[in-house]
Amino acid sequence: MPQRIDEDIIPDIDYLVYRKCAPGWCIGAANLDFYDITYVTAGSARYTIDGTDYDLRAGDVFCLPPGHTRAAVSRREHPMQCFAVIFAAKNLKSRRAAALPLPLISHIGVRQELIRLYHELVFHWLEKEPGYHIKTRALFMLILHALLERIVYNLNTSGRDGRVKKVCRYIARHFAEELSVQSLSGMSGLNPVYFGALFKKETGLSVRRYIAKTRVKNAENMLKSGEYTVSETAEQCGYSDDAYFYKQFKGILGFSPSSCIPKRDR
């Protein structure tokens, strides 16, 4: 089971850079009171943490929490290129320091979708247009989410087949409509049998189960608002039979639809 992640973590960025190291690049030993997350995209370098040497190469993510001594030197024959972000991690509610559950070094490979996010982050940091603090924090949160998803949860949704991603987004928008494996496979350009197998491989669910789960999660959200009855919710989520809606809802979430409605509105 993946470890629990503090969902209230918010980064306070102090400095970030896209670094193309010169052959003689180095940083002197210093004790850090901030987080350093460095993503190596090319070349290599040696980092010394609390007196221990670590070799970083392309595709490595280096995450050093506060309270450690860091020094580094780039390899002369293969100078490092990397994105580095220096920040404090705080809990949104308590405003106290928060911990990220990332190991010191992880290898995730050189991932273009992540590199695009980093370049966008650096661009807005350097432009410093009005509201850039909000923009850069939001972009870095997306990067942190991608790293946690890949390293801690061992998921790879960014690498999901593009045809399956397209269908998942379509289901999210049209979940209340009549949907079939046949019609959805047509969107992907695949025959229904192959599409069904690919979809389950990519999502872990059959197409029908994925549709049901999407409908039920939307229904749960509607019921929690207190603005809809169970029957109204079932109809707006694509169910014409209340009993079948009840059965699917409880089967997927483990509790009844009516238990979601705030007591004051029952």
N, C-alpha and C positions, 0 to 999 in steps of 0.2 A: 504494500500500500504506500502511495507517495506521501512524503511528509507534509504536514500542514504548513501552509505559507501564510504569513501575516498579510491579510488583504488590505490592511490600512497603511501599508508602507507608502511613503511619499518621498521622492528624492529632491534634495535641494542642491542643484548643480552649482559648483564653484568655478569649474574650469573644464574645458573639453577641447580636443584637438585631433585633426587628422595628421598624423606624424609620418613623414618620410625621412627616416634617419640617415644622416651622413655616416660614412664608414667609421668615423671616430666618435659617434654619439654615445654619451653616457649620462647617467644621473647619479649624483653622490648619495651616500648613505644618509638617510634621514628617518626619524620616527614620525609616522603619519597619524594624524587625528581625523582622517576622513577615509572614505572608500575610494579605491582605485579599481575601476574595471577597464581592462585593456583587451581589445580584440585584435589579434594579429592577422593581417590579411596577406602578407608576403614577407619573405625573408625570415630572419631569426634573431634572437637576442638571449642574453643570459641575465636573469633576475636573481638577486641575492636577497633572501628574506630571512631576517634574524640569523644571519650567518650561514644559511644553507642555500646552495646554488640550484636554480631551476632553469632549464633550457626551454624557451618558448619558440614555437614554429608556426607557420601559417595555418590558420584554422583553430588556434588555441584561444581560449578565453581565460584571462587572468583576473581573479577577483580577490583583492586584498582588503580585509576589513581594517578599521582603525586599530591603533595600538601596536603596530609592528614596524620594524625597521626595514626599509627598502632601498636597494641600489640596483642599477641596471647598466648594461653595456650591449650595444648592437654588434652582431657578427660582422667583421669587416668584409668578408667575402660575400655575405648575403645580408645587406643592411635591412633592418626591420621596417615594415610599413604597418601602421596600426591606427586604430581609433582608441583614444584614451579619454575617460570621463572621470573627473574628480568630484565627489559629491558627499553630502551627509544624508543618511537614511533616517527618517523620522517616522514615528507613528502619528497618523493624521489626528487621532483623537486625543492622545496623551501628550503629543509633541515631544515625547522622549525618544532617545536613540532607538532605532530598530535594527534587527539583524536580517541579512539576506542569507538564505540557506544554500548558497552557491559554494562549491569547493574552490580551493585555491587555483587549480588549473583544470580546465575541461577542454576536450577537443571536440569541436562541432563541425569542423571543416570550413572552407571558404564558401559562404552562403550569400548569393547575390541579393536575395530579398532583404537580408539583414544589412548588407553593405549599402543598399539604397536608402534604408531608414537612417543609417548613420550619416550618410552624405547630406540628407535632408536636415538632420539635426544640426550638423556643423554649419550648413548654409544659414539657417535661421539664427544660430548663435552669433555668427559673424555679422549678419545684416543688422541685428538689433533693432528691428522695426517695432513700433508700439505693440505691446502685448507679447513680445518674444519670450518672456519668461514663461507664460502659459503655454505657448506653442512648443518651446523646447522641452518643458517638463512633460507635456503630453507625448511628444515623440520619444523621449527617453523611457517613459513608462511603457510604451509599445515595445521598445528594445528589451527592457527588463522582462516583460511578459514573455517575449519570444525566447529569451535565454532560460527563464524558469521552466517554460513549457518543454523546451528541448532537453535541458540538463537535469532538472529535478523530477519533472513528471514523465520524462522519456517519451514525449509526444513529438510528432513531426507534421503538424497540420499544414505548415507552410509548404511542405513537400507533397501534399496531396495532389492526386491527379486533377488536372485542370477541368476535365469533363465532369468529374464528380463534384468539384467545388462549384461549378456553374449550376448543377442540379440542386445542390444543397441550398444555394442562395435563392434559387427559384422556389423551392419548397418553403423557405422562410417567409417569402412574400405572398405566396399563394396557398398556404396550408389549409385554408378554409374551403378551397375549391375541390372539384373532383380531380383526383390525381391517380394515375395508374403507372405501373412499371412500363407498360407499352409506350405511353405518351412521353414519359421522362427519358426513356432510352432513346426515343427519336431525337430529343434535344442533344444528346451526346453523340449521335451518329453511330451508335453501336446496336447490335441486336439485343433483344431483351435478356436472353440467357447470359451472355457475356457481361452486359451492363450490370445485371443483378449480382453476379459474382464479383465484379470489380468494385461495385459500391460497398458490398459487405466487407471486402478486404480493406478498403480505405477507411470506412467509418466504424466497422465492428458491428453494424446492424444491417438487417435486411432493409430494402427500400420501404416496405410497408411498415416495419417497426420504426424506422426513422421518421416517417410521416406521422405515425401515431404519437411518438414521443414529442415531436414538434407541436402538434395540436394540443396535447395534454399540458405541456409547459406553458403555452400561451393561455390555455384555459385557467391554469393555476394562477397566473398573473392577473387575469381578469377577475376571478373570484375574490382574490385578496383585496381588490380595490373596494369591494362592498357595493359596487354599482350594478351588478348583474345577478340574476337568479341562476340556479344550476341549468335550468332549461334554456334560458337566453344564452348562456355561455356555450352550452353544447351546440346550439344552432349556429352561433357565430364562429365556432371552431370547426364546422364541417360535419357535425353529427345530426342526423335526422331522428335518431333513436336514443332517448335519454338513458335507457337501461344499458345499451351498448357503450355509451359514453361513460357511464358510471363504472362499468366493468373494466374498460381500458384505462381510465384514470387511476383507479385503485390498483390495477395490475402493474402499472408503470411507476406510480409514486408511492404506493403502499398505504395510502389513506384516502378517505372519501372526498368527493368534491365539496360537499357541504361543510366539511371541517375547515376549509380555507376561508369561508366567509366570516368577516369580523362579527363578533357576537352582537354588537349593537344593531347590525343590519339584518340579522336572521329573522 
